[in-house]
């Protein structure tokens, strides 16, 4: 099982990821953000930040 190396687009930490498919999400162990795989091509992975929707609890 091979891994793919890429950088977190937010904190630029090097990530070593297992084989992924487009649309999967991963968490950066450094900045703890959730990232979505947007593009895979010839061992290259592009990631984008997943925007968290916060609920307004009326407080």
C-alpha positions in Angstrom: 0.0 0.0 0.0 1.6 3.2 -1.1 1.2 6.7 0.3 0.9 10.1 -1.3 2.7 13.1 0.0 1.1 16.6 -0.2 1.0 19.8 1.8 -1.8 21.1 3.9 -3.0 24.3 2.1 -3.5 26.1 5.4 -0.4 25.4 7.5 1.9 23.8 4.8 2.5 20.7 7.0 3.7 17.8 4.9 1.0 15.1 4.9 1.6 11.4 4.0 -1.8 10.1 3.0 -3.1 6.6 2.1 -4.6 6.2 -1.3 -7.7 8.5 -1.6 -10.5 9.2 -4.0 -11.9 12.6 -4.9 -14.4 13.9 -2.4 -12.8 12.1 0.6 -11.9 14.2 3.6 -8.8 14.1 5.8 -7.7 16.0 8.9 -4.4 17.8 9.2 -2.7 16.6 12.4 -1.0 20.0 12.8 -3.7 22.7 12.4 -6.6 20.2 12.9 -8.6 21.5 9.9 -10.7 19.2 7.7 -9.5 19.0 4.1 -11.3 17.6 1.0 -9.6 15.9 -1.9 -10.5 18.0 -4.9 -8.2 16.5 -7.6 -6.1 13.4 -8.0 -3.7 13.0 -10.9 -0.6 10.8 -11.3 0.2 10.6 -7.6 -0.6 14.3 -7.0 -3.3 15.3 -4.6 -5.0 18.7 -4.3 -6.8 19.6 -1.1 -9.1 22.4 -0.1 -10.3 23.6 3.3 -13.8 22.3 4.2 -15.8 25.2 5.6 -17.5 24.4 8.9 -21.0 25.6 9.3 -21.6 26.8 12.8 -25.0 26.8 14.3 -26.6 29.8 15.8 -28.1 28.7 19.0 -29.7 32.1 19.6 -27.4 33.0 22.5 
